[in-house]
Amino acid sequence: MATTSGSAQHILIQPLTLQQIHAIQENNRIAAVLPVSLEDVSNLSPEELADHLSLQLTDSDLLTDVQFERVGAQDENTVLMKVSGDVAMLLETLELLSEHGDGEDEEEDEDNE
């Protein structure tokens, strides 16, 4: 994936991986261009759309301060949205889950001895 600091250069068709998030984040913010159906833009409230875009960008609704703007059209039913947000809460949560998961593995190893 070609990137510049803080943003992805192409249209994302699947959520960013944790490694990609780390690679493109700048000051805990990421940005990328996503295809979004006009139906979603029309039918979701701004808060629901922000959550939907967070899921589309990171596979999580933990992206905060989500901002979005239309930057083009892909076809008659799909707009291109530049989506940005703060990943601090997402990264902290994943780190805590990772640490907790590592602790459980150690406990299981001790139980098996």
Secondary structure, 3 states (H helix, E strand, C coil): CCEECCEECCECCCCCCHHHHHHHCECCEEEEEEEEEHHHHHHCCHHHHHHHHHHHHHCCCCCEEEEEEEEEEEECCEEEEEEEEECHHHHHHHHHHHHHHHHHHHHHHHHHC
